[in-house]
Amino acid sequence: MDRRRFGMRPGLDVMRAVLNELGNPQDTLRFVHVAGTNGKGATCALLDEVLRAADYRVGRYTSPHLVTLNERFFLDGAPASDAALDAVAGKVLDVIERLEAERGFEVTFFETLTALAFVFFAEAKVDVVVLETGLGGRYDATNVVTTTLLSVITRIGLDHCDWLGTTHAAIAEEKAGIIKPGRPVVCGAMPQAARDVVARVASLNGSPFLAAEEHVSVASLEPLTLMTSTRNLPPISLSLTGAYQVENALTALTALDALVRYAGFRIPDHELVRGFSRAVWPGRCQRVEADGVAIYVDGAHNPDGAVALRDSLRYAGVDAKGPVGLVAGFCGDKDVLAHLRIMSAVATHGWSTPIRNARSLDPKETAERMSMAGFAEAHACDSLREALAQARAWAKASGGSLVVCGSLFLAGEALVELGAFPWTVRTPDANELSVHAT
């Protein structure tokens, strides 16, 4: 399914044409539609786990995947099997190939997977689909849905500016394009300019607007204790690590309460607490112990993500326990220098690596930017394995710890290399093969 090269295309006409030929499976489903720059995947994972704890059958569609394509299609709390995806893919690809031949258009990789998701979840007869946008919102392939129960907008940051705009307000305008008339929208914590846009679009659509920071009160961070006007929850053992996950928990709790209020869902307190305690979202400030070295693996790939990671590391006291080394690789279209300047507040030594993506920045360029950002030492490596080996040797000798970040592709590869990926791995997806030997 070699369609990634066609990238993103504004407009939904092609997507609607494909789905029409497939019988519009999306119209048989109900959706919680989630957009945002940072935190949307973790919010989806929390929503999925709580809804399943409350005995709903849930499909979850997210992107990108860390290692294998199956991760994008969750059903009943697990990635879809190869057999299940193959059965649906045959039907979808037959329709797409026929339409491409007849009408002369090209269907992108993401459009293909989104159509596959709708067919897959419709055939599974799920109660609700937690649906994450791929890029943006207004013209995202997922935004063909009309049976949305609830829209959720997580934190807005400056990312994909070439597609979405160069200000928080402009990007928020694109993300808010998923809001549907009369259906509620939950707004996570975000810059005021972005929040104002989401509130305005909600008002224009006659959509109830719920701000997470107003809906939920944090009575305590340790243990995490949350309250709303209708809930006084017992302490929550949040399974997702990183200080920024509290923000995602507040957004998810507000969304769950909106489903109760506006869509008639039943979600008892004890099931909500249970779901929050067992959600899995790998590669987000995930702590791994390897050869006696603590390694924190995170997919942070933009400056906002770097700020959240830096703050989480400081909150955990990582930089107070000894020196910190950074293993990093980036896509070339990211603001790498800004990211590294933020991380230089906690890390002093760096090792650069290529990532499993055709847009990978050359490790030599990454190392140069590490030096520009103020790292005491920066080493360019030909592979992640080499970078981890050198960094671990340094950490053991210095009594330090390590952070791996810069790309979700890198986070996935690191977790596999470290034996810490939570799901079965056969081989990496052929569309994301490593640009270097593994």
C-alpha positions in Angstrom: 0.0 0.0 0.0 2.6 2.5 -1.2 0.5 5.7 -1.0 2.4 7.8 1.5 4.2 9.8 -1.2 1.0 11.7 -2.1 0.9 13.3 1.4 -1.8 15.6 2.4 -4.4 17.1 0.1 -6.9 19.8 1.1 -10.5 19.0 0.4 -12.8 16.1 1.1 -14.3 15.3 -2.3 -12.0 12.3 -3.0 -12.6 10.8 0.5 -16.4 11.2 0.1 -16.3 9.6 -3.3 -14.4 6.5 -1.9 -16.8 6.2 1.0 -19.8 6.5 -1.2 -18.6 3.6 -3.2 -18.1 1.6 0.0 -21.7 2.3 1.1 -20.8 5.1 3.6 -19.9 2.9 6.5 -19.1 5.9 8.6 -22.8 6.8 8.7 -23.5 3.7 10.8 -21.1 4.7 13.5 -20.9 7.2 16.4 -17.8 9.2 17.0 -15.8 11.1 19.6 -13.7 13.2 17.2 -10.4 14.5 18.6 -8.1 17.1 17.1 -5.2 19.1 18.5 -1.4 19.6 18.2 -0.2 17.8 21.4 -2.0 15.3 23.7 -4.7 14.1 21.3 -3.3 10.5 21.2 -3.1 10.2 24.9 -6.5 11.7 25.3 -7.8 9.1 22.9 -6.2 6.3 24.8 -7.7 7.5 28.1 -11.2 7.8 26.5 -10.9 4.3 24.9 -9.9 2.7 28.2 -12.6 4.3 30.3 -15.4 3.6 27.8 -14.4 0.0 27.7 -14.3 -0.2 31.5 -17.9 1.1 31.4 -18.8 -1.9 29.1 -18.9 -0.1 25.8 -17.4 -1.7 22.7 -14.9 0.8 21.4 -12.9 1.3 18.2 -10.0 3.7 18.2 -8.3 5.2 15.2 -5.1 7.1 15.7 -1.9 8.1 13.8 0.9 7.8 13.2 1.9 4.3 14.4 5.2 3.8 16.3 6.1 0.4 14.8 3.4 -1.4 12.9 0.3 -0.3 11.0 -2.0 -2.4 13.3 -1.5 0.2 16.1 -3.7 2.6 14.3 -6.8 0.4 14.5 -7.7 -0.6 18.1 -10.6 -2.8 18.8 -11.6 -4.1 22.2 -8.4 -2.7 23.7 -5.9 -4.3 21.3 -4.4 -3.5 17.9 -6.3 -5.2 15.0 -4.9 -8.5 13.8 -3.3 -8.9 10.4 -6.1 -11.2 9.3 -8.8 -8.7 10.2 -7.1 -5.8 8.5 -6.3 -7.9 5.4 -9.9 -8.9 5.0 -11.1 -5.3 5.0 -8.1 -3.9 3.0 -9.0 -6.1 0.0 -12.5 -4.5 -0.2 -11.2 -1.0 0.2 -8.3 -1.3 -2.2 -10.5 -2.8 -4.9 -12.8 0.2 -4.7 -9.9 2.7 -4.6 -8.1 1.2 -7.6 -11.2 1.2 -9.7 -12.0 4.8 -8.8 -8.5 5.9 -9.5 -8.6 4.2 -13.0 -12.1 5.6 -13.8 -11.7 9.2 -12.5 -8.0 9.9 -12.7 -7.5 11.0 -9.1 -5.1 9.6 -6.5 -6.1 8.5 -3.0 -3.5 9.2 -0.3 -2.1 6.8 2.2 -4.1 8.4 5.0 -7.3 8.5 3.1 -6.9 4.8 2.3 -6.4 3.9 6.0 -9.2 6.1 7.1 -11.6 4.4 4.7 -10.3 1.1 6.0 -11.0 2.1 9.6 -14.6 3.1 8.9 -15.3 -0.2 7.2 -13.4 -2.2 9.9 -15.3 -0.6 12.8 -18.7 -0.7 11.0 -18.3 -4.4 10.4 -17.3 -4.9 14.1 -20.5 -3.0 15.1 -18.7 -1.0 17.8 -20.7 1.3 20.1 -18.5 4.3 19.6 -15.3 5.2 17.7 -12.7 7.4 19.3 -11.4 9.1 16.1 -8.2 11.1 16.0 -7.5 13.5 13.1 -4.3 13.1 11.2 -3.4 16.7 10.4 -5.4 19.8 11.0 -9.2 19.2 11.2 -11.2 21.1 8.6 -9.8 19.2 5.6 -8.6 16.1 7.4 -9.8 12.9 5.8 -11.5 12.0 9.1 -13.8 15.1 8.9 -16.2 13.4 6.5 -18.1 12.1 9.6 -21.5 13.6 10.4 -22.6 11.4 13.3 -20.2 13.0 15.8 -21.4 12.8 19.4 -18.6 15.1 20.7 -15.6 17.1 19.4 -12.5 17.4 21.5 -9.7 20.0 20.8 -6.5 19.3 22.8 -3.6 21.8 23.3 -2.8 23.8 20.2 0.9 24.4 19.3 2.9 25.7 16.4 3.5 22.6 14.3 2.9 21.8 10.6 2.8 25.6 10.0 3.3 25.2 6.3 -0.1 23.5 6.1 -2.0 25.0 9.0 -0.8 28.5 9.6 1.8 30.3 11.6 -0.1 31.5 14.6 -2.0 29.7 17.4 -5.2 31.3 16.2 -4.8 30.2 12.6 -4.0 26.6 13.6 -7.0 26.6 16.0 -9.2 27.7 13.2 -8.2 24.5 11.2 -8.6 22.2 14.2 -12.0 23.7 15.1 -13.2 22.6 11.7 -14.2 19.3 13.2 -16.9 21.0 15.4 -20.4 19.9 14.3 -23.6 22.0 14.6 -25.3 21.5 17.9 -22.8 18.9 19.2 -20.7 19.7 22.2 -17.1 20.6 22.0 -14.5 20.1 24.8 -11.5 22.5 24.8 -8.3 21.4 26.5 -5.8 23.9 28.0 -4.2 26.0 25.3 -3.1 29.6 24.5 -5.8 32.1 25.0 -5.8 33.1 21.3 -6.5 29.5 20.3 -9.2 29.0 23.0 -10.9 32.2 21.8 -11.1 30.7 18.2 -12.5 27.4 19.5 -15.1 29.2 21.6 -16.1 31.4 18.7 -16.5 28.4 16.3 -18.5 26.6 18.9 -20.8 29.6 19.3 -21.3 29.9 15.5 -22.3 26.2 15.4 -24.6 26.4 18.4 -22.4 23.9 20.1 -22.1 23.7 23.9 -18.5 24.7 24.9 -16.8 23.0 27.8 -13.4 24.1 28.9 -11.5 21.4 30.7 -9.7 23.8 33.1 -13.1 25.2 34.2 -15.0 21.8 34.3 -12.4 19.9 36.4 -10.7 21.0 39.7 -7.5 19.4 40.8 -7.7 18.8 44.5 -4.3 17.1 44.7 -1.5 16.0 42.3 -0.1 13.3 44.5 -2.2 11.3 44.6 -4.1 12.7 41.6 -7.5 13.7 42.9 -10.0 15.3 40.6 -13.4 16.9 41.2 -16.3 18.2 39.0 -19.7 19.5 39.8 -21.1 15.9 39.5 -18.1 13.8 40.6 -15.8 13.6 43.7 -13.4 11.0 42.5 -11.2 8.8 44.7 -7.5 9.1 44.1 -6.4 8.1 40.6 -3.3 6.1 39.8 -2.8 7.6 36.4 -1.0 5.0 34.2 0.4 7.5 31.8 3.7 9.1 33.0 4.7 12.7 32.5 3.4 15.8 34.2 1.6 16.8 31.0 -0.6 13.7 31.2 -2.6 15.4 34.0 -3.7 18.0 31.4 -4.8 15.2 29.1 -6.7 13.5 32.0 -8.6 16.7 32.6 -9.5 16.9 28.9 -10.6 13.3 28.9 -12.7 13.6 32.1 -14.5 16.6 30.6 -15.2 14.7 27.4 -16.5 11.7 29.3 -18.8 13.9 31.4 -20.0 15.5 28.1 -20.9 12.0 26.8 -22.9 11.4 30.0 -24.7 14.7 29.8 -25.3 15.1 26.1 -25.3 11.5 24.7 -26.8 9.5 27.6 -23.7 7.4 28.3 -23.3 5.7 31.7 -19.8 6.0 33.2 -19.6 5.3 36.9 -16.9 6.9 39.0 -15.2 3.6 39.8 -15.0 2.6 36.1 -13.5 6.0 35.2 -10.8 5.6 37.8 -10.1 2.1 36.7 -9.8 3.1 33.0 -7.4 6.0 33.9 -5.3 3.5 35.8 -4.7 1.1 32.9 -4.5 3.2 29.8 -1.5 2.4 27.6 0.1 5.0 25.3 3.7 4.1 24.7 6.6 6.5 23.9 5.4 9.3 26.0 7.9 10.0 28.8 8.1 6.2 29.2 10.7 5.1 31.6 12.8 2.0 30.6 15.6 0.4 32.7 18.4 -0.9 30.5 21.7 -2.2 31.8 21.1 -0.2 35.0 20.5 3.0 33.1 17.2 4.9 33.3 16.1 5.8 29.8 13.0 8.1 29.2 11.5 7.6 25.7 9.2 10.3 24.4 7.9 11.2 20.9 8.2 14.9 21.5 9.0 16.4 18.0 8.1 20.1 18.3 9.0 22.9 20.7 5.7 22.6 22.7 6.3 18.8 23.1 9.9 19.6 24.2 8.6 22.0 26.8 6.2 19.4 28.2 9.0 16.7 28.2 11.5 19.0 29.9 9.0 20.0 32.6 8.1 16.3 33.2 11.7 15.4 33.6 12.3 18.2 36.0 9.1 17.3 37.9 10.5 13.8 38.3 13.8 15.2 39.4 15.7 13.4 36.6 18.3 16.2 36.1 18.9 16.5 39.9 20.0 12.8 40.1 22.9 13.1 37.8 23.9 14.2 34.2 21.4 13.7 31.4 22.3 12.6 27.9 20.0 13.0 24.9 19.6 10.6 22.0 17.7 12.4 19.3 16.6 12.2 15.6 14.2 14.4 13.7 12.3 14.9 10.5 13.9 17.7 8.5 10.7 19.8 8.5 10.7 20.3 12.3 12.0 23.3 14.3 15.0 21.2 15.5 17.1 24.0 16.9 14.3 25.4 19.1 13.5 21.8 20.3 17.2 21.2 21.2 17.5 24.6 23.0 14.6 23.6 25.2 16.1 20.2 25.9 19.5 21.7 26.7 18.0 22.9 30.0 18.1 19.3 31.2 20.6 17.5 28.9 24.3 18.2 28.5 25.5 15.5 26.1 23.9 14.4 22.8 23.9 11.6 20.3 22.1 12.0 17.0 20.6 9.3 14.9 18.6 9.0 11.7 14.9 8.0 12.0 12.7 5.5 10.1 11.3 8.1 7.7 12.3 9.4 4.3 12.3 12.9 5.7 14.9 12.1 8.3 17.4 14.9 9.1 21.0 13.8 8.6 22.6 13.0 12.0 25.5 15.3 11.2 23.1 18.2 10.9 21.3 17.2 14.1 24.7 17.1 15.9 25.6 20.5 14.6 22.4 21.9 16.0 23.0 20.2 19.3 26.3 22.1 19.5 24.5 25.3 18.5 21.9 24.7 21.3 24.6 24.6 23.9 25.3 20.9 24.4 28.8 20.2 25.9 29.3 17.3 23.4 27.4 16.1 20.3 28.1 12.9 18.5 26.6 11.9 15.1 25.8 8.2 14.8 24.9 6.1 11.8 22.1 4.2 13.6 20.0 4.2 16.7 21.7 1.1 18.0 25.0 2.8 17.8 23.7 5.9 19.5 22.1 4.0 22.3 25.3 1.9 22.9 27.5 5.0 23.1 25.0 6.9 25.2 24.5 4.0 27.6 28.3 3.6 28.1 28.5 7.4 28.9 25.6 7.2 31.3 27.0 4.2 33.2 30.4 5.8 33.5 28.9 9.2 34.7 26.0 7.9 36.8 23.6 9.7 34.5 20.3 8.9 32.7 19.2 9.2 29.1 16.3 10.7 27.1 15.3 9.6 23.6 13.1 12.0 21.7 12.6 14.0 18.5 10.2 11.7 16.6 7.4 9.2 17.2 9.1 6.9 14.7 12.3 7.1 16.8 10.4 6.5 20.0 8.9 3.3 18.6 12.2 2.0 17.3 13.8 2.7 20.6 11.2 0.9 22.5 11.6 -2.2 20.3 15.4 -2.0 20.6 15.1 -1.8 24.4 12.5 -4.6 24.6 9.9 -2.3 26.0 7.2 -2.1 23.3 3.9 -3.2 24.7 2.5 -5.1 21.8 3.6 -7.9 19.5 6.1 -6.8 16.9 6.8 -8.8 13.7 8.7 -6.4 11.5 8.3 -2.6 11.1 5.7 -1.4 8.6 7.0 -1.5 5.1 6.0 2.1 4.6 8.2 3.2 7.5 11.3 1.0 6.9 14.5 2.3 8.5 16.6 4.5 6.4 19.6 2.8 8.0 20.5 -0.8 8.8 18.8 -2.3 11.8 
